[in-house]
Amino acid sequence: MHHRPVVTGLRLSAFGAHRGAAFALGPVTFLAGPSGSGKSQVLAAYEALAGLGAGATLEEAFPDPLGRIPDRALPDGQGRRGFRIGCTVDGPAGPVRLDLAVQAEPTLRIVGERLAVGGQILLATALRDPGRRSVQASWLTGGAVGVTRAPLPDDRLGTALLPLRVAGSTAGQRLVLAAAEQVVVALRSVFSCDPRPDRMRAPVPTGGGRLLGDCANLADVLRRTRHECGTRHALLAAAARTGCAGPVAGLDVRAPAQGPVTAVLDRGRAGPATELGRLGAGELRFLALALVLLTGPGVLAMDPAAELLSARQALTVLADGFDRDLDRRQSAELLRLALLSCGRGHVRLLAAVGEGAAEAARATPGVTVVDLIP
């Protein structure tokens, strides 16, 4: 059993290129396979569940719902098509299953949701009346009542709404709350990262020092970590010596009283500092991903569960093209950092990689490699 809620399984029953697919997720999981095998679809499904767990609407979680309908899926007699995804979240309440059925055509809406633990259904919803923008929900109550029935919105995850609807006065209600909160905490503790070197080169305004998903404000975040996270900043500087060309004495920033922030590689006695804007795309992606793996939710632009101590949450990093633009040395160093950080239980990584990184990962203990076939 995991002491921190974490997603240990992902199901794409009918989603994009996937049908009846189920993936076990470890602390470090790499998605491998040729182009068109559905690596990005797996990450998209996870990210959508994370958004729904954080309270997003279906439109926000699935901006392109028609693109998620399974290949060659035919409409039913009423012209409806959709997709189905789910996950397993392990934690103090045990393995909890969440399954979701979404209608994408003719209108985007949830048509069914199920939350279960140990084979016992805790929440079930179904679309009973297509003319109403709600689903009929029933959840375990226990005691004399047994089950509570009420309508829930058809555009939001019912599991995320349960803590607002369930009192917790019976053993059944407390079980429902424990399972729902475990799922919500795990899904909210997600940071999706795709560093964009073209957006990381220019100086950036001083801000809150929370890293964006495209890492465009890397310089501002380095300004913050240098002052507030000395140990982690030193670890990042040490990693830069492996991932960046030439001698590296440290990572520094130039932050005038008024004006943008510029990050630089300190070259020590070897010569003048090098602005990050002059680095190669692989070096910039390496620095950004290393920072994500070495830091925590407080330095990332994400919204973890505020009601739970950070020590009881595990950050999950999602990264598409994890090894894009990287050479073997940089990929190996990032894998080492991932195993180091994820081995402590505070961070988990789910990333899509190319065959070179996948081949190295298959020979590395502690890495789960999911091979996808188109």
N, C-alpha and C positions, 0 to 999 in steps of 0.2 A: 504494500500500500504506500502511496506517495503522501508525504506530509503536506506538500503544497499541491493545490489543484493543477493538473497538467492534462493536456490533450494527448492521449496515448494511442488513439486510433481515428482514422478518417475514412468515411464511406462515401463513395460517389456511386450511388445505386443507378442513377441515370442523370448524367451531367456532361455536356459537351461530347467529347470523344469516349467517355467512360460509361460502361454499363456493368453493374454488379461488381464494381471495384472496391476493395477494402485494403487499407494500408496501415500497418503497425508503425508507430512513430516512436523513436528513441530520443535520448537527449540530443544527439546529433544525427540528423537524417538527411541524406542526399537523394534527390530525385534524378535518375539518370535515364537516358533514352534518346533516340534520334529525334530530329525535328518532326513535329506532328504527333508525337507520342502522348501529349497531354500534360507535360510537366507544369506549364503555366496554368492550366485548368485546375490542377490540384491546389496550387497556391491560391488561385482565385476563390475556390470553394472555401478554403480555410479563412481567407481574409473576409469573405462575405459573412461567414458564421461569426467571426470576431466582431464585425460591425453590428450585426443583429444583437449579439450579446451585450454590446455597449449601448443599445437603445436606438440604433439606426432604423430607418424605415426600409421596406423592400426596395424602393426606388433608389435609395442611397447605397444599399448593399449590393444591388444588381443593376448598375447603370446600363448594361447591355443584356437584358434578360433573354432576348431572342437568340443571342449568341451562345447561351448556356443550354438551350434545348438539345437533347441528344441527337446525334447525326441520324438522319433518315427517320426521325420520329413522326408518326402520322397522327393527325388530329382525331379525336373521338367524334361521336355523333353530334356533339354540340360545338364542334370546332375548337376544342380545348387542347392545348399542349403545354408541357411544363417540364420540371426536373425535380430530382430527389437527392438530397445530401444528408449527411449526419456525421456524428463524431462520438467518441467515447472519452469521457473525462474521469481520470482516476484521482483519488484524493481521500480525505478522512471519511467520507460517506461511502467509499468503495467505488467500483467502476459504474459510472452513470452513463446511460445511452441517451443521446438526443437524435431524433430523426425528424426531417422536415420535408414536406412535399409542397412545391410551389407551382402555381399556374402562371405561365408566362403569356399565354394567349387564351382568349381575346383581351383579358385584362390581367395585370400583375397582382397576384394575391396569394396568401397562404391558404392552402386547402386542407392541410393536415399536419399535425405536430404530435410527437410522442416523446415523453420523458419517462425513463424506466431505470430501475436499479434491481439487480438480482432477479430479473424476470418479472418483477412487479411493476405494473404501469402506474405511475404517479400522476401524470397529466396526459390527457388525450384531447385533441381538438379535431373538428371536422367541419367542412363547409356544408351546411344543411340547406341554406336558402341562397341561391346565387344572386338573388335580387337585393340582398342586404350586405353591407360592407362589414361583416363580422363573421366569426366562426363560433360554433358552439363548443365550449370547453367543459371538461369535467376533471376534477382532481381529487385525490384521496383526502378524505377528512378523518375517517376513523370514528370510533364511538358509535352513537346511535344513528347518526346521519349517514355515515359510510362514504358518500361521494357528494361533492358540491358541484353544481352546474351553473354556468353563467356565460354570457357572451364575452368574447375578447376581440380586439381589432384584428382585421385580416391582413394588416400590413406591418405588423410587428411580431417579434418573437414572444410567444406566450410565456415561455420559461423565464424570460427577463422581467415579466410583469408580475410573476407570482409573489415575490417578496412584498409587493404593495397590496396584494389581495388576500393573502393567507395570514391568519392571526397567530398561528403556532400554539394554540391552546390544547391541542390533542397530540398524541404520539404520531398519528398519521400526518397531521399538518407539519409537525416538526421534521418528519422524514422528507416531506415534499420541500420544505424550505431548505434543508441541508443539501439536498440534491440540486435544487435550482441555483442556490448560491454558489455551490461548487462549480457548476457549469459556467455561470456568469463570470466568476472570478478568473477562471482559466481563459475564457474567450476574450475578456477585456485586457488581459496582460499580453498583448500582441503588438509588435512593432514591425511594420512592413517597410523594407528598405531596398532601394534601388539607386545607388549613388550615380549621379549624372556629372561626369567631369566637366562638361561644357558649362554647367551652372556653378561650378565650384572654384573657378579660376579668378573671378573678379573679387576685389575687396567687398565686404558686406557691412551693413550698418550694425551698430551695437544693439543687441536685443536681449531676450531672456535667456539665451544660451541653451536652448533646447533644440536638439538636432531634428531637422525635417527629414521626411522620407527620402527626398532626393539628395540630401546632404549638401544643399546649396549654401547653407550657413555654417559650414564646417569651421571656418576661421573664428566665428563668434563663439562656437562651442569650445574650441581649443583655448580661447581666452578665459572661459569660465573654468574649464578643468585644470588649467595651469595654476589657478589661485585656490580652487576649492577641493580638488581631487588630486593632490600631489602624488600619491602612490600610483593611481591609475594613469595619470599623465606620464609618469616615469616609465611605466610598462609600455605605454603606447610609443614613447620615444625609443625604447629598446627594440620594439617591433619594427620601427621605421628603419633601423640600421640594417635589418634584413630585407625589408620590402622596398627600399628606395636606393637608387644608384648613388654611389659616391659616399664619402664619409658623413656620418650624421652624429653630431654631438648632442642634439636635443631638438625639441619643438618649441618654437617661440611665436609670439604675436607682436605686431606693431599696432598699438591702439592709441592714437592721439586723443587729446581731451575732447575734441570735436572732429568727427570724421569717421570714415569707415575703418574696419579692422582688417588687417592683412596678416595671414599666417605664413611663417617661414620655417625652413629647415636650417638649424644652426650648424654650420660646417666646422665650427671650432677653429683650430689653427690652420685648417686646410684652405680657408678662403672665406670670402663674404657669404652671408646667408643667402639662401635661394628661396624666393617666394614660391608658395605652393602653386600659383598660377603658371609657373614655368615647368612644372612636373608633367610627366607623361600621364596618359589616361589610366594606365594600370597602377601607377603609383598613387594617384588620387583615390581610385576605388579601393585600393589596399588600405590606405590610411583611414578612410571612412568606415569600412567594414571592421577594421581592427578596433576603432573607437567604439562602435556599436557593441562588439563582443566584450569589451573590457569595461564598459560603463553600466549604468542601471537605468530604470524607468525615469528617475528624476532628471536625467540629462537628455531624454528622448521626448519628442513631441507625441505623446500618447496619454491616454486617460485610464490608468489602472484603477482598480476598486479602492476608493478612498477609505472605505469603512474597515479595511483589513490592513494590518501592518505589512510593509513591504517585505519583511523577512519571511512572511507566510505566503508570498506570491512568487511565481516563477515567470520571468520574462521569456516569451517566445519570439524569436526573430525570424521573419519570413524574408527570403531573398531570392529573387529570380535572376538567373545568370550570375550566380555567386562568383564564379571564376572568370567572368568576362574580362578581357583585356589583361589578364594576369599571366605571368610566366609560372613555370613549375615551382620556382623558389618562393614566390609570393603565395601561391596556392597552398604549398606545404606549410608555410608559416601561419596562414589563416586557419588551416585545419588544426594546427597545434594550439593556437589560441582558443579555437572553438572547444576542443577537448578539455583544455585547462579551465575555461569558464563554465562549461556545461557540466564538468565533473563535480563541481561544487553544489549543483542542484538549483542554482539561482537563475540560470539561463538555459534555454533550449534553442536549437536551430533547425529550421526546415528550409532547405535550399535546393534549387534546381541547378545542376552543374553539367559541364561537358564531359566527354568520355575520358579525357586526361585526368581530371580531378576525381571522377568516379573510379577509375582504375586504381589510383593511389589510395582512395578511401576503402576499397574492398580489401586491401592488404593491411588496413589499420584497425586494430582492436578498438571497440567502443563506438564505431560508426555504423549506422544502419543505412544500407544502400537499397533503394527501391528502384528496380529496373522496370521501366515502362516499355511496352511494345505497341506500336501503332496498329 
